[in-house]
Amino acid sequence: MKIAITWSDSFIAPYIIEMLGPAAVVIPNEILNDQIALDAMLTPCSALIHINSWATSGTDRDDDVAYRAMREEARPILDAVDRHGGLHMIILGTLRVYPNWDPAYGQHPFYDWNSSLDPQDAAAGGQLWMEETAMERAQAERPVSILRVSNVQGIPLNGPPGNGILHRWAEDCNIGFGVTVPGDGTLVKDLIHIHDLLRVIDATIRNPPPTRESMAIGSGQGIMMNDLADLYRMKVNCDILTGGEIEGEVFGVVDGRDMEDRFGFRPQTNIEQMIDEAFSILNN
């Protein structure tokens, strides 16, 4: 069984490639518009993992150019899946849509399978266009899984610096800048470690949906930014400032019950372990 990977990024894709080993087939971006070459690479594959993230360099996320570029870059992949006829398409994107609000979550925003698909910026609109187009084309012989992921943390395989706010804060503390909290500190993040995300991706590959599915992926445990900053203060006695930039950040809690119902497990790496990892790479 071969698994194709398109739009490889520098953080998540290398982990997926390592996990898959010889089964990984990395599709270079430069052949996506070469129908013959693309079809040849996809022929032995039973699934395709698409890293559905904003990849247009030099363009603001909220510029219509980003939206149009993401649509045009997605078309060859969607069409190739249609021509293949037997690919399980897994679209791995971000939670850059507006969450719901529910008193059961302490008035904090949360994401589940029924969350609004109202994009937060133009690039997110391009991401959603691909997801919705793929869902419309899904059939039993070519099912589609949409995984919208919240705040992935971890150490890139090619070495530090780490990925995500925990690593950014650890580096700032290490050089004496302290922690700058986004907004007023009351916003909530759901942080998931790369190794837990890999478990979700592996389970999705091994057990495709009957036709289509859409899920929010996170730890299922949110933490308020002020509380997260306090963990850093207790660990290294750093200064804490509020009023930091919130643009580009993903806030909200993922409903972990959806993941447990689908996969039979929840992510295991807790925030304290992720913070320890963030500081450990600075000391090596």
C-alpha positions in Angstrom: 0.0 0.0 0.0 1.4 3.3 -1.1 0.4 6.7 0.4 0.8 9.9 -1.7 1.6 13.2 0.1 1.0 16.6 -1.6 1.9 20.1 -0.6 4.6 18.8 1.8 5.4 21.3 4.5 8.6 21.5 6.6 7.1 20.3 9.9 4.2 17.9 9.6 5.0 16.2 6.3 8.5 15.0 7.4 6.9 13.2 10.4 4.3 11.6 8.1 7.0 10.5 5.7 9.0 9.0 8.5 5.9 7.2 9.9 5.0 5.7 6.5 8.5 4.7 5.6 8.7 3.0 2.1 5.0 3.4 1.7 5.4 7.2 1.3 5.2 8.7 -2.2 6.0 12.4 -2.0 4.5 14.3 -5.0 6.8 17.3 -5.9 4.8 20.5 -6.4 6.4 21.1 -9.8 4.6 18.1 -11.3 1.1 18.8 -10.1 0.2 20.4 -13.4 1.8 17.6 -15.4 -1.2 15.3 -15.7 0.7 12.3 -17.1 3.5 12.4 -14.5 1.1 13.0 -11.6 -1.1 10.1 -12.6 1.9 7.8 -12.9 3.0 8.6 -9.4 -0.6 8.1 -8.0 -1.2 4.8 -9.8 0.2 2.5 -7.0 -1.4 4.6 -4.2 -4.4 3.8 -2.1 -4.6 7.1 -0.3 -3.5 10.7 -0.7 -2.6 13.0 2.2 -2.9 16.7 1.3 -1.3 19.3 3.6 -4.0 21.9 3.0 -2.1 24.9 4.4 -1.4 28.4 3.0 1.8 28.0 0.9 1.7 31.2 -1.2 4.9 33.1 -0.1 5.0 36.9 -0.1 1.2 37.2 0.2 -0.9 38.2 3.2 -3.3 35.6 4.5 -6.2 38.0 4.1 -5.3 38.9 0.5 -7.6 37.6 -2.2 -4.5 36.5 -4.1 -4.0 33.8 -1.4 -7.6 32.6 -1.9 -7.3 32.4 -5.6 -3.9 30.7 -5.5 -5.0 28.0 -3.1 -8.0 27.2 -5.3 -5.9 27.0 -8.5 -3.2 24.9 -6.8 -5.9 22.5 -5.4 -7.6 21.8 -8.7 -5.0 19.5 -10.2 -5.0 17.4 -7.1 -8.8 17.1 -6.9 -9.0 16.2 -10.6 -6.2 13.6 -10.3 -8.1 11.9 -7.4 -11.2 11.8 -9.7 -9.2 10.2 -12.5 -7.6 7.6 -10.2 -11.0 6.4 -9.0 -9.7 4.5 -5.9 -8.0 7.0 -3.6 -8.9 7.7 0.0 -8.2 11.5 0.2 -7.1 12.8 3.6 -7.1 16.6 3.7 -5.0 17.9 6.6 -5.8 21.6 7.3 -6.1 24.1 10.1 -8.9 25.3 12.3 -9.0 28.8 10.9 -12.8 29.0 11.1 -15.0 30.5 13.8 -15.9 28.2 16.6 -19.2 27.7 18.4 -20.0 28.9 21.9 -21.6 26.6 24.6 -22.1 27.0 28.3 -21.0 23.4 28.8 -17.5 24.6 27.9 -17.5 27.4 30.4 -18.4 30.0 27.8 -15.2 29.2 25.9 -15.4 28.6 22.1 -15.2 25.0 21.0 -15.0 23.0 17.7 -16.8 19.8 16.8 -18.0 18.1 13.7 -20.8 20.6 13.4 -18.7 23.8 13.8 -19.4 26.8 11.5 -17.3 26.9 8.3 -17.1 30.6 8.2 -13.4 31.3 7.4 -11.3 33.7 9.4 -9.3 35.0 6.4 -8.9 34.7 2.6 -6.4 31.8 2.9 -8.8 29.9 5.1 -11.5 30.5 2.5 -9.2 28.8 -0.1 -8.6 25.9 2.3 -12.4 25.5 2.8 -13.0 25.6 -0.9 -10.8 22.6 -1.4 -12.4 20.7 1.5 -16.0 21.4 0.4 -15.2 20.5 -3.3 -13.6 17.2 -2.2 -16.6 16.4 0.0 -18.9 17.0 -2.9 -16.9 14.6 -5.1 -16.6 11.9 -2.4 -17.8 8.4 -3.3 -17.6 5.0 -1.6 -14.6 4.0 -3.8 -12.8 7.3 -3.1 -13.8 8.5 0.4 -12.7 11.8 1.8 -11.5 12.6 5.4 -11.2 16.2 6.4 -9.0 16.7 9.5 -8.9 20.3 10.8 -6.1 20.5 13.3 -5.6 22.9 16.2 -2.1 24.3 17.2 0.3 21.5 16.6 3.4 21.5 18.8 6.7 19.7 18.6 10.3 19.6 17.4 10.9 19.6 13.6 12.7 16.5 12.4 15.4 18.7 10.9 16.1 20.2 14.3 15.1 23.3 16.4 13.5 25.7 16.6 10.4 24.0 17.7 7.0 24.5 16.2 4.1 26.3 18.0 3.6 28.9 20.8 5.1 26.7 23.5 8.4 26.6 21.8 8.3 30.3 20.9 7.6 31.2 24.5 10.4 28.9 25.7 12.9 30.6 23.4 11.7 34.1 24.4 12.2 33.2 28.1 15.6 31.7 27.4 16.9 35.0 26.0 15.2 37.1 28.6 12.2 38.5 26.7 9.6 36.7 28.9 6.2 35.7 27.7 3.9 38.0 25.6 0.3 36.7 26.0 -2.0 37.2 23.0 -4.9 39.5 23.8 -6.0 40.0 27.4 -5.1 36.5 28.5 -8.6 35.1 28.6 -8.5 33.5 25.2 -8.2 29.7 25.2 -6.0 27.4 23.1 -6.2 23.7 22.4 -2.6 22.3 21.9 -1.9 18.9 20.4 1.6 17.3 20.0 2.8 16.1 16.7 3.0 12.5 17.9 -0.7 12.5 18.8 -1.6 13.9 15.5 0.4 11.1 13.8 -1.7 8.6 15.7 -4.9 10.2 14.3 -3.5 10.2 10.8 -2.5 6.6 11.0 -5.9 5.6 12.3 -7.6 7.5 9.5 -5.5 5.7 6.9 -6.2 2.3 8.4 -9.9 2.9 8.7 -11.4 5.1 6.0 -15.0 6.4 6.3 -17.8 4.9 4.3 -17.8 8.0 2.1 -16.9 11.3 3.8 -16.1 12.7 7.3 -15.1 16.0 8.7 -13.4 16.3 12.2 -11.8 18.9 14.4 -8.5 17.5 15.8 -6.9 18.7 19.1 -6.1 17.5 22.6 -9.7 18.0 23.7 -8.3 20.1 26.6 -8.2 23.9 26.4 -6.1 26.2 28.5 -6.5 30.0 29.1 -3.5 32.0 27.9 -3.0 33.5 31.4 -2.9 30.0 32.9 -0.5 28.9 30.3 1.8 31.9 31.0 1.6 31.0 34.8 3.1 27.6 34.0 6.1 29.3 32.4 6.4 31.7 35.3 6.4 28.9 37.8 9.0 27.0 35.7 11.5 29.8 34.9 10.3 32.9 36.8 9.9 34.8 33.6 8.1 38.2 33.0 4.6 38.1 31.6 3.1 40.8 29.4 -0.4 40.9 27.9 -1.7 42.6 24.8 0.2 40.5 22.3 -0.9 40.0 18.6 -3.8 37.6 18.1 -4.0 37.7 14.3 -3.0 34.4 12.9 -3.6 32.5 16.2 -6.1 29.7 16.5 -8.2 29.8 19.7 -10.9 27.5 20.9 -11.3 23.9 22.4 -11.8 20.8 20.3 -14.5 18.4 21.4 -12.5 15.3 22.2 -15.5 13.1 22.3 -15.7 13.2 18.5 -12.1 11.9 18.2 -12.7 9.2 20.8 -15.9 8.0 19.1 -14.1 7.8 15.8 -10.7 6.4 16.7 -11.1 4.9 20.1 -8.5 7.1 21.8 -7.7 10.7 22.8 -4.3 12.4 22.5 -2.0 11.6 25.4 0.7 14.2 25.6 -0.2 16.9 28.1 0.7 20.5 28.2 3.4 20.1 30.9 5.2 17.5 28.8 5.1 19.7 25.8 6.5 22.7 27.8 9.3 20.4 29.1 10.1 19.4 25.6 10.2 23.0 24.4 12.8 23.9 27.1 14.8 20.7 26.6 15.8 21.5 23.1 17.1 24.9 24.2 19.5 23.1 26.7 20.9 20.6 24.2 
